[in-house]
Amino acid sequence: MKKLRIYMDNCCYYRPFDDLSQMRISIEAKAILSIMKMCKNNEHILLGSDVLDIELSKAPDLHKRSNAYGLYEIHTEYVKLNDNIYSRAKEFERLGITSFDALHVAYAEFAKADIFLTTDDRLIKLAKTQTNMQIKNPAIWIMEANDE
């Protein structure tokens, strides 16, 4: 399997620490932890960004924030804001994507991520037709990747 460049938005880092009694959340959490394990084992490259730093730091639940940072620390490449990312994010915002989500997609695109992962169905629907990058739910993506 080719080593992929993976960008996960903020919700992915929190998902394993959400209420796992709901089946969808439990499945997504397991998928995210599997992806993190692959990145930790150097099978894929996990991308970090300054917008992830900012958004993760705003979590009101300190326990959840600490655990999410533990996952985030696995990233091996880091992208900083620049004019290209900012301009592209503004384009995504005009499509109705919220500012943080628009920034995440723009960062991932700029970093040449092979896949952008999010648990946000609305974001997937709005963004996937606006970029050549794959945008998927982590549970869907990991099932498809295992079929290859």
C-alpha positions as CSV (number, residue, x, y, z in Angstrom):
1,M,0.0,0.0,0.0
2,K,1.3,3.5,-0.9
3,K,2.2,5.8,1.9
4,L,-0.6,8.4,1.9
5,R,-0.6,12.0,3.2
6,I,-3.5,12.3,5.6
7,Y,-5.1,15.4,7.0
8,M,-7.8,15.0,9.7
9,D,-9.9,17.9,10.8
10,N,-10.5,18.7,14.5
11,C,-13.6,16.5,14.9
12,C,-11.5,13.4,14.1
13,Y,-9.1,14.0,17.0
14,Y,-12.1,14.3,19.4
15,R,-14.1,11.4,18.1
16,P,-12.4,8.6,20.1
17,F,-13.3,10.5,23.3
18,D,-17.0,11.1,22.4
19,D,-19.9,9.0,23.7
20,L,-19.1,5.6,22.2
21,S,-22.5,4.2,23.1
22,Q,-23.8,5.4,19.7
23,M,-22.8,2.9,17.0
24,R,-21.7,5.4,14.3
25,I,-19.5,7.2,16.8
26,S,-18.0,4.0,18.0
27,I,-17.2,2.8,14.5
28,E,-15.7,6.2,13.5
29,A,-13.6,6.2,16.7
30,K,-12.2,2.7,16.0
31,A,-11.4,3.7,12.4
32,I,-9.6,6.9,13.6
33,L,-7.6,5.0,16.1
34,S,-6.6,2.4,13.4
35,I,-5.5,5.2,11.1
36,M,-3.5,6.8,13.9
37,K,-1.8,3.5,14.6
38,M,-0.9,3.3,10.9
39,C,0.6,6.8,11.0
40,K,2.4,6.1,14.2
41,N,3.9,3.0,12.5
42,N,5.0,5.2,9.6
43,E,2.7,3.5,7.1
44,H,1.1,6.9,6.3
45,I,2.0,10.6,6.9
46,L,-0.3,12.5,9.3
47,L,-0.3,16.3,8.6
48,G,-0.6,18.9,11.3
49,S,-1.4,22.6,10.9
50,D,-1.5,25.8,12.9
51,V,-5.3,25.9,12.5
52,L,-5.5,22.5,14.1
53,D,-3.3,23.8,17.0
54,I,-5.7,26.7,17.5
55,E,-8.9,24.7,17.3
56,L,-7.7,22.0,19.5
57,S,-6.6,24.5,22.1
58,K,-10.2,25.9,22.3
59,A,-11.8,22.7,23.6
60,P,-13.6,23.4,26.9
61,D,-13.2,19.9,28.2
62,L,-9.6,19.7,29.4
63,H,-9.6,15.9,29.6
64,K,-10.9,15.6,26.0
65,R,-8.4,18.2,24.9
66,S,-5.5,16.4,26.5
67,N,-6.4,13.1,24.9
68,A,-7.0,14.8,21.5
69,Y,-3.5,16.4,21.7
70,G,-2.1,12.9,22.4
71,L,-3.4,11.7,19.1
72,Y,-2.5,14.9,17.3
73,E,1.2,14.7,18.4
74,I,1.6,11.7,16.0
75,H,1.7,14.1,13.0
76,T,5.1,14.2,11.2
77,E,4.6,17.1,8.9
78,Y,3.3,20.6,9.7
79,V,1.7,23.3,7.5
80,K,1.6,27.0,8.4
81,L,-0.8,29.5,7.2
82,N,0.2,31.4,4.1
83,D,-1.6,33.7,1.5
84,N,-2.5,30.8,-0.8
85,I,-4.2,28.9,2.0
86,Y,-6.0,32.0,3.2
87,S,-7.3,32.8,-0.3
88,R,-8.4,29.3,-1.0
89,A,-10.2,29.1,2.4
90,K,-12.1,32.3,1.4
91,E,-13.2,30.5,-1.8
92,F,-14.5,27.6,0.3
93,E,-16.3,30.0,2.6
94,R,-18.2,31.5,-0.3
95,L,-19.6,28.0,-0.9
96,G,-21.1,28.0,2.6
97,I,-18.3,26.1,4.4
98,T,-17.6,27.6,7.9
99,S,-14.3,29.4,8.4
100,F,-12.4,26.7,10.4
101,D,-13.7,24.0,8.1
102,A,-12.7,26.0,5.0
103,L,-9.2,26.5,6.5
104,H,-8.8,22.8,7.2
105,V,-9.7,21.9,3.6
106,A,-7.4,24.6,2.2
107,Y,-4.5,23.5,4.4
108,A,-5.0,19.9,3.4
109,E,-5.1,20.8,-0.3
110,F,-2.0,23.1,0.0
111,A,-0.1,20.3,1.8
112,K,-1.1,17.9,-1.1
113,A,-2.9,15.5,1.2
114,D,-4.1,12.4,-0.6
115,I,-7.1,12.2,1.8
116,F,-8.9,14.7,4.0
117,L,-10.8,12.9,6.8
118,T,-13.8,14.3,8.7
119,T,-16.8,13.0,10.5
120,D,-18.8,16.1,9.3
121,D,-21.2,14.9,6.6
122,R,-22.1,18.4,5.6
123,L,-18.5,19.3,5.0
124,I,-18.0,16.2,3.0
125,K,-21.0,17.1,0.8
126,L,-20.0,20.7,0.3
127,A,-16.2,20.3,-0.2
128,K,-15.8,17.1,-2.2
129,T,-16.9,18.6,-5.5
130,Q,-14.6,21.6,-5.1
131,T,-11.2,19.9,-4.9
132,N,-9.4,16.9,-6.5
133,M,-8.4,15.7,-3.1
134,Q,-10.5,12.8,-1.6
135,I,-12.7,13.9,1.3
136,K,-14.2,11.1,3.3
137,N,-15.5,9.9,6.6
138,P,-12.7,7.9,8.3
139,A,-14.8,4.8,8.7
140,I,-15.7,4.7,5.0
141,W,-12.2,5.4,4.0
142,I,-10.6,2.7,6.1
143,M,-13.1,0.1,4.9
144,E,-12.4,1.1,1.3
145,A,-8.6,1.1,1.9
146,N,-8.8,-2.5,3.3
147,D,-10.7,-3.6,0.2
148,E,-7.8,-2.6,-2.0
